[in-house]
Amino acid sequence: MNIVRKDIDALNAQLLVQIIPSDYSEKVEKTLKDYKRKANIPGFRPGMVPIGLLKKMYGKAITVDEINKVVSDALNGYIRDNNLNLMGEILPNETEQAPINFDTDETFELLFDFAVAPEFEISLGKDDSIVYYNIEVEEQMIDDQVKSLQDRLGTHVDAEMVDEKDLVKGVLEEINDSETKHVVADAVLTPSLMTPEQKTLFVGKKVGDTVTFNPSVAFTNETEIATLLKVTKEEVQNFKSDFTFTIQNINRFQPHPLDQELFDLIYGKETVTSETEAREKEKEAIISIMEENSFYRFADDAHNYLLKKLANVAFPEAFLKRWLLATNEKVTEEIIEKEFDAMLDTVKWQLIRNKLAEKNEVKVGQEDLEAYAIRAIKAQYAQYGITNFPEDLLVEYAKDTLKKEGQAEKYFERVLDEKVFATVKEAVKLDIIPIKLTDFHALPRN
């Protein structure tokens, strides 16, 4: 076998794979013998089918299959031995490939196209300046976080007098002379959802009081009216009259007091023993979250900054478009034309990231993947208010997560990105901009 390389330009090239019978004939004969042992053909005992018959029946298919294996191994070996940094994969040539006849030919020449990544350098120093937003932690943020903890573990209690946020239960009865007037025996409403004028009719009332009001006026949302009257949205138009509402129960949400029970539930038994300590804990948590937000925004800005360094570097775009079309069944030429710039940016970033990782000796180990998985699990549980999850269970869940198909690979990419951006942060000059959280959220997306 012989492989000849022909460079088309700096990025595109061809490989001509020349195959002679000795490259594949022995493998074909071995496969035919395996067929002979296993073949079950009517008229012949097992293992007694003539090789000539098998060759006539299966020889061509076996030859094609073995040649494909030989070529695949040869191409992979060539890529490895020559340390080719391919863009995409090697593709069969579609324009210059000579016709092949597997029935008559014994020697074959197969032509393949490929493209390589361009050569470029990425150097970073204090001459490179990237914005870094330093999100300010305000007292109101701590107040809101403490309040959310109280709300998360709050309870509902019976109240004596209606407040606008209360859940008021009672009997709703239509006022008219009809024998079929509408009555809801277990009606529920919340004054805060009502118009200001109608809301005042309920606020301050007690159990046993009767309020006269008009639901079609009290609520501006048809869904709320339908829910109160227990009818469909289409039937709401039939109810324009006044109703009476006799209050039977006033249910009020009561935040959990800032006491030791709350601290133990949130932080673990006697870990925190005062409101001051709780606020400090929440401040630390907020600072950590804000630092993460700042870093992720920096990563986006750094990503775009680094991509601009490759603005004048040529890429084998025509080959990449062809490769995307050839290897993705659901991708059309229209989709490629529409989304190619974003796809090319992804390829560019991978090249930049890998080059920076190699240059800075960035490695991702199993411990990094487990740490990332623990962070992800903690964030997931925190959404449900669980912040003191046992550490040993976290480690166990993290290891189980990494066993799921494709999960370790996905986390590897994320961890490698984070580590590379961390090295970029250390290398460049940071243009630090203090910013309030509301202004940070209002920043235009990259």
KETITI-267753 format. One record per residue (C-alpha): x, y, z. Coordinates in steps of 0.001 Angstrom, whole numbers, padded with zeros to 6 digits, always signed. Example, Ala and Ser with C-alpha at 12.3 -4.5 7.8 and 13.67 -1.06 7.14 Angstrom:
<nodes>
+012300-004500+007800/+013670-001060+007140/
</nodes>
This chain:
<nodes>
+000000+000000+000000/+001100+003521-000762/-000299+006900+000326/+000546+010031-001658/-000264+013497-000369/-001020+016383-002677/-001387+019889-001192/-004031+022038-002899/-003262+025103-000819/-002124+025908+002727/-005289+024413+004241/-006657+021886+001756/-005020+018690+000522/-005674+015249-000956/-004544+011740-000102/-004290+009110-002840/-004430+005632-001324/-002986+002987-003672/-003991-000586-002848/-002636-003806-004352/-003982-007374-003901/-001501-008262-001161/-003034-005512+001015/-006411-007255+001213/-006429-010719-000441/-005290-012640+002661/-008013-010979+004751/-010629-011796+002114/-009574-015459+002069/-009683-015651+005859/-013194-014166+005920/-014343-016627+003232/-013025-019530+005340/-014965-018188+008328/-018068-018077+006102/-017391-021674+005045/-017434-022876+008659/-020618-020995+009504/-022573-020978+006197/-025952-022696+006218/-026857-023187+002549/-029505-025695+001418/-027974-028763-000266/-024687-028566+001647/-023702-029877+005027/-022341-027270+007489/-018696-026512+006682/-018858-028251+003297/-019916-025354+001055/-017314-024915-001741/-015163-021832-001430/-015807-021065-005101/-019543-020869-004486/-019079-018648-001451/-016736-016411-003426/-019346-016142-006185/-022084-015330-003666/-020227-013091-001207/-016774-012399-002640/-017476-008905-003920/-019151-007727-000704/-016347-009208+001407/-013686-007614-000806/-015318-004190-000574/-015649-004526+003196/-012030-005570+003703/-010730-002821+001421/-012751-000254+003392/-011188-001572+006616/-007688-001457+005134/-008207+002089+003851/-009681+003273+007157/-006754+001852+009134/-004289+003357+006664/-005854+006838+006846/-006003+006774+010653/-002367+005690+010752/-001359+008448+008360/-003177+011068+010442/-001517+009809+013612/+001972+009404+012173/+001939+012826+010515/+000252+014566+013450/-002403+016136+011206/-004620+018723+012916/-007691+017991+010830/-010650+020279+010390/-013621+017937+010361/-012895+014512+008877/-011356+013072+005721/-013969+012831+002929/-014031+010801-000308/-013210+012970-003315/-016313+013703-005400/-014810+015225-008562/-011513+013530-009465/-012012+009973-008230/-011459+007519-011095/-014187+004899-011645/-013758+001668-009659/-014941-001774-010716/-014787-004271-007865/-015793-007087-010233/-012699-006788-012425/-010122-004537-010741/-007487-005914-008412/-005560-002740-007745/-007351+000382-006569/-006636+004076-006209/-008902+005903-003787/-008781+009689-003545/-009699+011586-000385/-009961+015274+000524/-009083+016804+003856/-008398+020162+005447/-006060+021160+008247/-006310+023855+010868/-004434+027067+010103/-001268+027888+011989/-001651+030808+014392/-000303+032082+017692/-002257+033382+020681/-000260+035525+023066/-001778+037385+026008/-000292+039981+028303/-001035+043169+030182/-001373+044987+026837/-004593+043012+026418/-007424+044648+028372/-010796+042985+029019/-013687+044377+031053/-014412+042702+034376/-017670+043706+036088/-017447+043735+039874/-021039+043326+041094/-021677+045251+044300/-023302+043390+047199/-025923+045694+048737/-027709+045373+052075/-031031+045061+050258/-029748+041916+048555/-029029+040390+051965/-032440+041535+053259/-034159+039920+050288/-032213+036687+050704/-033031+036417+054406/-036689+037120+053651/-036697+034390+050985/-035407+031935+053600/-038222+032920+055944/-040783+032614+053133/-039414+029264+052014/-040067+027749+055446/-043160+029784+056258/-046604+028414+057165/-050264+029302+056611/-052303+030354+059650/-055861+031489+060289/-056288+035248+060660/-059047+037316+062271/-059113+040222+059830/-058579+040287+056040/-055336+041681+054682/-054887+042193+050925/-052486+039250+050536/-054692+036797+052449/-056534+033847+050936/-060216+034439+051726/-062646+031502+051613/-066420+031688+051744/-069811+031403+050039/-070314+033366+046820/-073936+034066+045799/-075296+035962+042823/-077763+038784+043566/-080793+038503+041273/-084442+037385+041299/-083817+034255+039270/-084411+030830+040771/-081189+029683+039042/-078879+032267+040543/-075217+031234+040607/-073828+030007+043950/-070306+028819+044792/-070218+027190+048227/-066410+027031+048458/-065256+030200+046704/-061697+031485+047162/-060265+034921+046380/-057239+037080+047116/-057863+040841+047474/-054388+041704+046135/-055512+040513+042687/-058505+042863+042656/-058784+046446+041423/-057896+049015+044123/-061497+050171+044662/-062962+046665+044984/-060037+045511+047136/-060989+047959+049884/-064387+046229+050213/-062621+043164+051674/-059607+044500+053559/-060424+044742+057284/-063441+042410+057175/-063787+039473+059594/-065079+035904+059533/-068889+036006+059241/-068954+039370+057427/-070709+039583+054064/-069299+041729+051280/-071239+042845+048203/-069110+043298+045091/-069060+042738+041335/-066557+040108+040107/-066635+041459+036530/-065476+044826+037911/-063211+043511+040676/-060980+041504+038340/-059542+042544+034987/-058450+039024+034067/-061111+036642+032708/-059176+033646+034018/-059385+034959+037597/-063134+035592+037245/-063699+032121+035807/-061683+030547+038642/-063683+032407+041292/-067070+031582+039730/-065963+028057+038757/-067109+028472+035172/-065333+028448+031796/-063763+031596+030353/-066463+031588+027672/-069213+031651+030350/-067735+034665+032180/-069658+037044+029876/-072926+035750+031392/-072098+037130+034854/-072244+040916+035101/-074361+041275+038245/-073323+041872+041859/-072514+038994+044226/-072362+038581+047976/-069365+036912+049562/-069821+035579+053100/-066405+035088+054698/-065886+031686+056336/-062111+031564+056677/-059133+033929+056371/-055881+032148+055555/-052628+034072+055878/-049091+033149+054920/-046713+033713+057818/-042942+033802+057190/-040875+031700+059559/-039483+033748+062445/-035766+034454+062454/-035145+032009+065262/-032900+029082+066095/-035294+026603+064493/-034949+028401+061160/-031152+028608+061479/-030925+024877+062258/-033148+023970+059294/-031151+026098+056864/-027558+025742+058064/-027508+022642+060245/-027954+022324+063970/-026332+025171+065948/-024071+026129+063025/-025595+029620+063164/-026991+031045+066394/-027993+034647+065605/-029484+036857+062913/-026126+038591+062536/-024408+035286+061782/-027201+034309+059385/-026850+037582+057483/-023088+037073+057276/-023635+033564+055910/-026024+034861+053274/-023650+037695+052410/-020865+035156+051799/-023206+033115+049602/-024267+036206+047640/-020639+037291+047168/-019836+033829+045812/-022777+033958+043395/-021895+037464+042251/-018287+036395+041658/-019554+033512+039530/-021773+035892+037547/-018875+038283+037047/-016586+035472+035917/-019112+034049+033441/-019614+037496+031934/-015843+037919+031755/-015629+034526+030038/-018120+035699+027398/-016215+038934+026835/-012877+037107+026740/-014315+034569+024301/-015272+037353+021894/-011984+039177+022457/-009985+036069+021592/-012072+035282+018526/-011232+038741+017150/-007547+037784+017259/-008332+035252+014518/-010266+037730+012366/-007572+037741+009660/-006781+034014+009844/-008113+032019+006884/-010109+028809+007453/-011102+026076+004951/-014721+027229+004940/-015800+025469+001736/-014526+022114+003030/-016118+022615+006437/-019497+023354+004850/-019185+020210+002759/-018181+018165+005804/-021139+019466+007865/-023519+018595+005057/-022018+015127+004557/-021984+014096+008213/-025306+015501+009493/-028498+014039+008056/-030730+016815+009401/-028506+019657+008166/-029380+021322+004859/-027434+023814+002754/-029868+026515+003876/-029187+025768+007550/-025442+025767+006967/-025510+029120+005191/-027637+030594+007969/-025675+029218+010924/-022181+028730+009520/-020637+031807+011151/-021693+030562+014588/-020462+027057+013759/-017110+028431+012596/-016786+030479+015786/-017259+027270+017778/-014447+025616+015802/-012209+028665+016239/-012814+028744+019980/-011921+025076+020348/-008634+025701+018551/-007869+028771+020674/-008831+027023+023900/-006771+023934+023145/-003754+026037+022201/-004019+028075+025427/-004540+024893+027470/-001410+023338+025988/+000615+026538+026379/-000402+026945+030045/-000308+023222+030845/-003995+023192+031795/-005170+019698+032729/-008600+018336+033666/-008532+015382+036044/-011164+013174+037629/-011126+015294+040771/-011975+018368+038671/-014949+016585+037106/-016219+015432+040503/-015866+018936+041944/-017822+020379+039022/-020526+017717+039408/-020818+018566+043127/-021256+022242+042273/-023976+021388+039772/-025823+019191+042284/-025555+021831+045031/-026985+024472+042699/-029834+022124+041778/-030750+021419+045403/-030393+025094+046348/-033321+025851+044026/-035477+023878+046455/-034013+025507+049527/-031715+022612+050447/-028346+024106+051348/-026968+021756+054006/-026890+018537+051971/-024507+015941+053507/-021077+016102+051881/-020639+012325+051630/-023926+012002+049709/-022906+014844+047400/-019703+013013+046511/-021632+009784+045899/-024215+011545+043687/-021437+013302+041772/-019728+010006+040956/-023047+008487+039842/-023743+011518+037644/-020409+011140+035871/-021280+007533+034989/-024221+008652+032865/-023637+008480+029134/-022009+011628+027769/-022058+013460+031123/-018322+013222+031849/-017512+014486+028339/-019897+017421+028741/-018436+018359+032125/-014901+017972+030736/-015628+020656+028118/-017071+023023+030719/-014230+022532+033196/-011608+022996+030483/-013323+026219+029392/-013381+027499+032981/-009720+026688+033584/-008613+028332+030352/-010636+031469+031091/-009042+031540+034552/-005586+031603+032939/-006763+034360+030580/-007982+036371+033577/-004551+036109+035167/-002718+036993+031967/-004591+040105+030787/-005186+043512+032296/-008647+043653+033897/-010644+046808+033278/-012622+046528+036538/-016009+048247+036504/-018097+048336+039721/-021745+047755+038875/-025078+047212+040599/-026825+043905+040003/-029784+045513+038202/-027405+047300+035826/-025432+044084+035343/-028577+042257+034264/-029357+045109+031875/-026030+044744+030056/-026465+043785+026374/-025972+040093+025677/-022888+039052+023757/
</nodes>
